[in-house]
Amino acid sequence: MIFDLDGTLVDSEPNYYEAGRRLLARHGVRDFGWAEHSRFIGTGTRETLDILRAEYGIDAPVDELLAGKNALYLELATASTEVFPQMRVFVERLSAAGVPMAVASGSSRAAIEAVLAVTGLDAYIPLYVSAEEVARGKPEPDVFLETARRMGAEPGDCVVLEDAAPGVAAAHAAGMRCVAVPYVPEAASDPVFAAAGLLFAGGQSAFTAEAAFRWLRG
């Protein structure tokens, strides 16, 4: 089982939004709101900053912006990150059943490590791969394929759990089955979500560990 992290296992989007807002404010952008942030849910941090840098005419190199946002996010994430309750139940149930698990995320390795540690999920999910370790982020399949390689699994034997359209598209491109739990329920009408083998159209409020486990065991 391969999990996306942000917006899927944990509700990290508020921290990512705040980190982005503070970073952009340093560069004179004062009107970056949640609506702007939500456009990039499911997109890797570097790809997001590439777009924002161009849109707002920021001169700083993207590597500098990336380091700044990661530092801000780590500060926020280590102070408070919440696991979605049914996701924790699901992880615990998969662990009890002996199902191998990993995280494949657009976040940095440091951010993934910090979040897994502060939430206690590292006890169940020891393997994680950042999109920064592969050539292309989601919606390209690279991070999922690399995760499968490190797990010693064939892509066709893997199941991905995702919250955003780019991740669902990446799972499909990787040849993996997908469970989709849209972070923004209104996004469930996006045709990309039709590629999911199991869709909880109501988002986290509709997701149950029992239903997901039952589908997984088929």
C-alpha positions in Angstrom: 0.0 0.0 0.0 1.4 3.4 -1.0 0.1 6.5 0.7 0.2 10.0 -0.4 0.9 12.0 2.8 -0.4 15.6 2.7 -4.2 15.8 2.7 -4.4 12.0 2.6 -2.9 10.6 5.8 -2.5 13.9 7.6 -4.2 17.3 7.4 -1.1 19.2 6.5 -2.6 21.6 4.0 -3.2 24.4 6.6 0.5 24.3 7.5 1.5 24.3 3.8 -0.8 27.2 3.1 0.6 29.2 6.1 4.2 28.4 5.1 3.5 29.6 1.5 1.7 32.7 2.7 4.6 33.7 4.9 7.2 32.9 2.2 5.4 35.0 -0.4 4.9 37.8 2.1 8.7 38.0 2.4 8.8 38.7 -1.3 6.1 41.4 -1.3 3.0 39.2 -2.0 0.3 40.2 0.4 -2.8 38.8 -1.2 -2.1 35.0 -1.3 -5.2 33.4 0.1 -6.6 29.9 0.6 -8.3 29.9 -2.9 -4.9 30.5 -4.5 -3.3 27.8 -2.4 -6.0 25.3 -3.2 -5.1 25.3 -6.9 -1.9 23.5 -6.0 -3.2 20.8 -3.7 -1.6 17.6 -4.9 1.2 19.3 -6.8 4.8 19.0 -5.6 6.3 21.9 -3.7 9.0 22.7 -6.3 6.4 22.7 -9.2 4.1 24.9 -7.1 6.9 27.4 -6.4 8.0 27.4 -10.1 4.5 28.5 -11.1 4.1 31.1 -8.2 7.5 32.5 -8.9 6.5 33.2 -12.5 3.0 34.5 -11.6 4.2 37.0 -9.0 7.4 37.9 -10.8 9.7 36.9 -7.9 13.4 37.2 -8.7 14.7 34.7 -6.1 15.8 31.3 -7.5 13.4 28.5 -7.0 16.0 26.6 -4.9 16.0 29.5 -2.4 12.2 29.6 -2.3 12.1 25.9 -1.8 14.5 26.0 1.1 12.6 28.8 2.7 9.2 27.2 2.4 10.5 23.8 3.6 12.0 25.5 6.7 8.7 27.4 7.4 6.7 24.2 6.9 8.9 22.1 9.2 8.5 24.6 12.0 4.7 24.5 11.7 4.5 20.7 11.1 6.5 19.7 14.1 4.4 22.0 16.3 1.1 20.5 15.2 0.0 17.9 12.5 -3.2 15.9 12.8 -3.7 12.5 11.3 -7.2 11.9 9.9 -8.7 9.5 12.4 -10.0 6.8 10.0 -6.6 6.9 8.2 -4.9 6.0 11.5 -7.3 3.2 11.9 -6.6 2.0 8.4 -2.9 2.1 8.8 -3.1 0.2 12.1 -5.4 -2.4 10.4 -3.0 -2.8 7.4 -0.1 -3.2 9.8 -1.9 -5.9 11.8 -2.6 -7.8 8.5 1.0 -7.6 7.5 0.5 -5.4 4.5 3.7 -3.5 3.5 3.2 0.2 3.5 5.2 3.3 2.2 4.6 7.0 1.6 5.2 8.7 -1.7 4.9 12.4 -1.4 5.6 15.7 -3.1 7.1 17.0 0.2 10.8 17.0 1.0 12.3 14.0 2.7 12.9 16.1 5.8 9.2 17.2 5.9 8.0 13.6 5.4 10.3 12.3 8.1 9.2 15.1 10.5 5.5 14.5 10.0 5.7 10.7 10.3 7.6 11.1 13.5 5.4 13.7 15.2 2.3 11.7 14.4 3.7 8.3 15.3 3.0 7.0 11.9 6.7 6.2 11.5 6.1 3.1 13.7 4.0 1.6 10.9 5.4 3.2 7.7 9.3 3.0 7.7 9.7 3.6 3.9 9.1 7.0 2.3 10.1 8.6 -1.0 10.0 12.3 -1.9 9.2 13.5 -5.4 12.5 15.5 -5.0 14.3 12.2 -5.4 12.9 11.5 -8.8 13.0 13.4 -12.2 9.3 14.4 -12.3 6.7 15.0 -9.7 3.0 14.1 -9.9 1.0 13.8 -12.2 4.0 11.9 -13.6 4.3 8.4 -12.2 8.0 8.6 -11.2 7.6 8.8 -7.4 5.2 5.8 -7.3 7.4 3.7 -9.6 10.5 4.5 -7.4 8.5 3.6 -4.3 7.5 0.3 -5.7 11.1 -0.4 -6.7 12.3 0.2 -3.2 9.5 -2.0 -1.8 10.6 -4.8 -4.1 7.0 -4.8 -5.6 5.7 -4.8 -9.1 3.6 -1.7 -9.9 0.6 -3.8 -10.8 0.6 -5.3 -7.3 0.6 -1.9 -5.6 -2.4 0.2 -4.5 -2.1 3.9 -4.0 -4.2 6.1 -1.7 -4.5 9.6 -2.9 -6.5 12.8 -2.2 -5.8 14.9 -5.4 -6.2 14.6 -9.1 -2.5 14.8 -9.9 -1.8 11.9 -7.6 -4.6 9.8 -9.0 -3.3 10.5 -12.5 0.2 9.5 -11.4 -1.1 6.2 -9.9 -2.9 5.4 -13.1 0.1 6.2 -15.2 2.2 3.9 -13.0 -0.2 1.1 -13.6 -1.3 0.9 -10.0 -4.8 0.6 -8.5 -6.0 3.7 -6.6 -8.2 4.6 -3.7 -9.2 8.3 -4.0 -10.3 10.4 -1.0 -10.6 14.0 -2.4 -9.3 16.6 0.1 -11.7 19.0 -1.6 -14.9 16.9 -2.1 -16.1 19.2 -4.8 -13.1 18.0 -6.9 -14.5 14.5 -7.0 -16.3 15.5 -10.3 -13.0 15.9 -12.0 -12.8 13.2 -14.7 -9.4 12.1 -13.4 -11.0 10.6 -10.4 -12.9 8.2 -12.6 -9.6 6.3 -12.9 -9.8 5.4 -9.2 -10.8 1.9 -8.4 -12.5 3.1 -5.2 -13.7 6.7 -4.8 -14.9 8.2 -1.6 -16.6 11.2 -3.3 -17.4 12.9 0.1 -13.7 13.1 1.0 -12.4 12.3 4.5 -15.9 12.6 6.1 -17.0 9.6 3.9 -13.8 7.5 4.2 -13.9 4.5 6.5 -11.1 2.1 7.2 -13.5 -0.8 7.1 -14.8 0.0 3.6 -11.2 0.6 2.2 -9.9 -2.6 3.8 -12.8 -4.7 2.5 -12.2 -3.4 -1.0 -8.5 -4.0 -0.8 -9.0 -7.6 0.3 -11.5 -7.9 -2.6 
